[in-house]
Amino acid sequence: MIRNAWHFYFAVAYGIKALCGSFCIALLTP
């Protein structure tokens, strides 16, 4: 149970990081 929650949290954090990264790149590129 804890391991599944950890994997879920890691996936969510990775998704948010990727989304923020692509968003920042979109903002930086004219």
N, CA, C and O atoms as a Maestro MAE file, in Angstrom:
{
 s_m_m2io_version
 :::
 2.0.0
}

f_m_ct {
 s_m_title
 :::
 protein
 m_atom[120] {
  # First column is atom index #
  i_m_mmod_type
  r_m_x_coord
  r_m_y_coord
  r_m_z_coord
  i_m_residue_number
  s_m_chain_name
  s_m_pdb_residue_name
  s_m_pdb_atom_name
  i_m_atomic_number
  :::
  1 25 0.842 -1.193 0.000 1 A "MET " " N  " 7
  2 3 0.000 0.000 0.000 1 A "MET " " CA " 6
  3 2 0.883 1.250 0.000 1 A "MET " " C  " 6
  4 15 0.677 2.168 -0.794 1 A "MET " " O  " 8
  5 25 1.855 1.272 0.890 2 A "ILE " " N  " 7
  6 3 2.718 2.452 0.968 2 A "ILE " " CA " 6
  7 2 3.549 2.572 -0.314 2 A "ILE " " C  " 6
  8 15 3.772 3.673 -0.817 2 A "ILE " " O  " 8
  9 25 4.000 1.435 -0.832 3 A "ARG " " N  " 7
  10 3 4.828 1.465 -2.035 3 A "ARG " " CA " 6
  11 2 4.015 1.984 -3.222 3 A "ARG " " C  " 6
  12 15 4.519 2.764 -4.030 3 A "ARG " " O  " 8
  13 25 2.762 1.551 -3.324 4 A "ASN " " N  " 7
  14 3 1.914 2.029 -4.413 4 A "ASN " " CA " 6
  15 2 1.688 3.529 -4.286 4 A "ASN " " C  " 6
  16 15 1.714 4.253 -5.281 4 A "ASN " " O  " 8
  17 25 1.464 3.994 -3.054 5 A "ALA " " N  " 7
  18 3 1.245 5.426 -2.836 5 A "ALA " " CA " 6
  19 2 2.511 6.199 -3.218 5 A "ALA " " C  " 6
  20 15 2.430 7.292 -3.777 5 A "ALA " " O  " 8
  21 25 3.675 5.627 -2.915 6 A "TRP " " N  " 7
  22 3 4.929 6.300 -3.237 6 A "TRP " " CA " 6
  23 2 5.092 6.408 -4.759 6 A "TRP " " C  " 6
  24 15 5.487 7.453 -5.277 6 A "TRP " " O  " 8
  25 25 4.782 5.319 -5.464 7 A "HIS " " N  " 7
  26 3 4.889 5.347 -6.922 7 A "HIS " " CA " 6
  27 2 3.902 6.355 -7.506 7 A "HIS " " C  " 6
  28 15 4.218 7.063 -8.462 7 A "HIS " " O  " 8
  29 25 2.707 6.412 -6.923 8 A "PHE " " N  " 7
  30 3 1.687 7.351 -7.401 8 A "PHE " " CA " 6
  31 2 2.164 8.783 -7.183 8 A "PHE " " C  " 6
  32 15 2.023 9.632 -8.063 8 A "PHE " " O  " 8
  33 25 2.728 9.046 -6.006 9 A "TYR " " N  " 7
  34 3 3.222 10.390 -5.698 9 A "TYR " " CA " 6
  35 2 4.375 10.762 -6.633 9 A "TYR " " C  " 6
  36 15 4.469 11.900 -7.094 9 A "TYR " " O  " 8
  37 25 5.254 9.786 -6.907 10 A "PHE " " N  " 7
  38 3 6.387 10.037 -7.794 10 A "PHE " " CA " 6
  39 2 5.898 10.349 -9.206 10 A "PHE " " C  " 6
  40 15 6.431 11.242 -9.865 10 A "PHE " " O  " 8
  41 25 4.884 9.616 -9.674 11 A "ALA " " N  " 7
  42 3 4.332 9.841 -11.008 11 A "ALA " " CA " 6
  43 2 3.692 11.224 -11.092 11 A "ALA " " C  " 6
  44 15 3.854 11.931 -12.087 11 A "ALA " " O  " 8
  45 25 2.965 11.603 -10.041 12 A "VAL " " N  " 7
  46 3 2.315 12.921 -10.029 12 A "VAL " " CA " 6
  47 2 3.370 14.024 -10.023 12 A "VAL " " C  " 6
  48 15 3.253 15.002 -10.762 12 A "VAL " " O  " 8
  49 25 4.397 13.869 -9.193 13 A "ALA " " N  " 7
  50 3 5.449 14.882 -9.109 13 A "ALA " " CA " 6
  51 2 6.188 14.990 -10.447 13 A "ALA " " C  " 6
  52 15 6.509 16.092 -10.890 13 A "ALA " " O  " 8
  53 25 6.458 13.846 -11.090 14 A "TYR " " N  " 7
  54 3 7.150 13.849 -12.375 14 A "TYR " " CA " 6
  55 2 6.292 14.520 -13.445 14 A "TYR " " C  " 6
  56 15 6.801 15.273 -14.274 14 A "TYR " " O  " 8
  57 25 4.981 14.243 -13.421 15 A "GLY " " N  " 7
  58 3 4.073 14.850 -14.398 15 A "GLY " " CA " 6
  59 2 4.015 16.358 -14.224 15 A "GLY " " C  " 6
  60 15 4.038 17.103 -15.204 15 A "GLY " " O  " 8
  61 25 3.941 16.809 -12.972 16 A "ILE " " N  " 7
  62 3 3.882 18.249 -12.706 16 A "ILE " " CA " 6
  63 2 5.189 18.916 -13.142 16 A "ILE " " C  " 6
  64 15 5.181 20.011 -13.706 16 A "ILE " " O  " 8
  65 25 6.308 18.241 -12.874 17 A "LYS " " N  " 7
  66 3 7.606 18.805 -13.250 17 A "LYS " " CA " 6
  67 2 7.723 18.909 -14.773 17 A "LYS " " C  " 6
  68 15 8.218 19.909 -15.293 17 A "LYS " " O  " 8
  69 25 7.268 17.876 -15.481 18 A "ALA " " N  " 7
  70 3 7.327 17.894 -16.942 18 A "ALA " " CA " 6
  71 2 6.401 18.977 -17.491 18 A "ALA " " C  " 6
  72 15 6.755 19.688 -18.432 18 A "ALA " " O  " 8
  73 25 5.214 19.097 -16.898 19 A "LEU " " N  " 7
  74 3 4.253 20.103 -17.354 19 A "LEU " " CA " 6
  75 2 4.805 21.504 -17.121 19 A "LEU " " C  " 6
  76 15 4.706 22.364 -17.997 19 A "LEU " " O  " 8
  77 25 5.385 21.737 -15.950 20 A "CYS " " N  " 7
  78 3 5.947 23.051 -15.626 20 A "CYS " " CA " 6
  79 2 7.127 23.351 -16.549 20 A "CYS " " C  " 6
  80 15 7.292 24.483 -17.002 20 A "CYS " " O  " 8
  81 25 7.941 22.343 -16.824 21 A "GLY " " N  " 7
  82 3 9.099 22.532 -17.692 21 A "GLY " " CA " 6
  83 2 8.668 22.928 -19.096 21 A "GLY " " C  " 6
  84 15 9.221 23.864 -19.674 21 A "GLY " " O  " 8
  85 25 7.681 22.221 -19.653 22 A "SER " " N  " 7
  86 3 7.209 22.535 -20.998 22 A "SER " " CA " 6
  87 2 6.544 23.905 -21.012 22 A "SER " " C  " 6
  88 15 6.656 24.641 -21.992 22 A "SER " " O  " 8
  89 25 5.847 24.252 -19.923 23 A "PHE " " N  " 7
  90 3 5.182 25.552 -19.839 23 A "PHE " " CA " 6
  91 2 6.213 26.673 -19.799 23 A "PHE " " C  " 6
  92 15 6.046 27.698 -20.460 23 A "PHE " " O  " 8
  93 25 7.285 26.479 -19.020 24 A "CYS " " N  " 7
  94 3 8.336 27.495 -18.930 24 A "CYS " " CA " 6
  95 2 9.027 27.650 -20.283 24 A "CYS " " C  " 6
  96 15 9.346 28.767 -20.691 24 A "CYS " " O  " 8
  97 25 9.257 26.542 -20.977 25 A "ILE " " N  " 7
  98 3 9.897 26.607 -22.294 25 A "ILE " " CA " 6
  99 2 8.999 27.373 -23.265 25 A "ILE " " C  " 6
  100 15 9.483 28.166 -24.072 25 A "ILE " " O  " 8
  101 25 7.686 27.130 -23.183 26 A "ALA " " N  " 7
  102 3 6.746 27.822 -24.066 26 A "ALA " " CA " 6
  103 2 6.758 29.322 -23.773 26 A "ALA " " C  " 6
  104 15 6.612 30.141 -24.680 26 A "ALA " " O  " 8
  105 25 6.932 29.674 -22.501 27 A "LEU " " N  " 7
  106 3 6.952 31.096 -22.140 27 A "LEU " " CA " 6
  107 2 8.254 31.753 -22.591 27 A "LEU " " C  " 6
  108 15 8.258 32.908 -23.018 27 A "LEU " " O  " 8
  109 25 9.364 31.006 -22.494 28 A "LEU " " N  " 7
  110 3 10.659 31.596 -22.831 28 A "LEU " " CA " 6
  111 2 10.827 31.757 -24.340 28 A "LEU " " C  " 6
  112 15 11.492 32.690 -24.792 28 A "LEU " " O  " 8
  113 25 10.229 30.853 -25.127 29 A "THR " " N  " 7
  114 3 10.388 30.953 -26.575 29 A "THR " " CA " 6
  115 2 9.413 31.982 -27.136 29 A "THR " " C  " 6
  116 15 8.218 31.916 -26.846 29 A "THR " " O  " 8
  117 25 9.895 32.922 -27.927 30 A "PRO " " N  " 7
  118 3 9.045 33.981 -28.491 30 A "PRO " " CA " 6
  119 2 8.121 33.459 -29.585 30 A "PRO " " C  " 6
  120 15 7.346 34.225 -30.156 30 A "PRO " " O  " 8
  :::
 }
 m_bond[119] {
  # First column is bond index #
  i_m_from
  i_m_to
  i_m_order
  :::
  1 1 2 1
  2 2 3 1
  3 3 4 2
  4 3 5 1
  5 5 6 1
  6 6 7 1
  7 7 8 2
  8 7 9 1
  9 9 10 1
  10 10 11 1
  11 11 12 2
  12 11 13 1
  13 13 14 1
  14 14 15 1
  15 15 16 2
  16 15 17 1
  17 17 18 1
  18 18 19 1
  19 19 20 2
  20 19 21 1
  21 21 22 1
  22 22 23 1
  23 23 24 2
  24 23 25 1
  25 25 26 1
  26 26 27 1
  27 27 28 2
  28 27 29 1
  29 29 30 1
  30 30 31 1
  31 31 32 2
  32 31 33 1
  33 33 34 1
  34 34 35 1
  35 35 36 2
  36 35 37 1
  37 37 38 1
  38 38 39 1
  39 39 40 2
  40 39 41 1
  41 41 42 1
  42 42 43 1
  43 43 44 2
  44 43 45 1
  45 45 46 1
  46 46 47 1
  47 47 48 2
  48 47 49 1
  49 49 50 1
  50 50 51 1
  51 51 52 2
  52 51 53 1
  53 53 54 1
  54 54 55 1
  55 55 56 2
  56 55 57 1
  57 57 58 1
  58 58 59 1
  59 59 60 2
  60 59 61 1
  61 61 62 1
  62 62 63 1
  63 63 64 2
  64 63 65 1
  65 65 66 1
  66 66 67 1
  67 67 68 2
  68 67 69 1
  69 69 70 1
  70 70 71 1
  71 71 72 2
  72 71 73 1
  73 73 74 1
  74 74 75 1
  75 75 76 2
  76 75 77 1
  77 77 78 1
  78 78 79 1
  79 79 80 2
  80 79 81 1
  81 81 82 1
  82 82 83 1
  83 83 84 2
  84 83 85 1
  85 85 86 1
  86 86 87 1
  87 87 88 2
  88 87 89 1
  89 89 90 1
  90 90 91 1
  91 91 92 2
  92 91 93 1
  93 93 94 1
  94 94 95 1
  95 95 96 2
  96 95 97 1
  97 97 98 1
  98 98 99 1
  99 99 100 2
  100 99 101 1
  101 101 102 1
  102 102 103 1
  103 103 104 2
  104 103 105 1
  105 105 106 1
  106 106 107 1
  107 107 108 2
  108 107 109 1
  109 109 110 1
  110 110 111 1
  111 111 112 2
  112 111 113 1
  113 113 114 1
  114 114 115 1
  115 115 116 2
  116 115 117 1
  117 117 118 1
  118 118 119 1
  119 119 120 2
  :::
 }
}
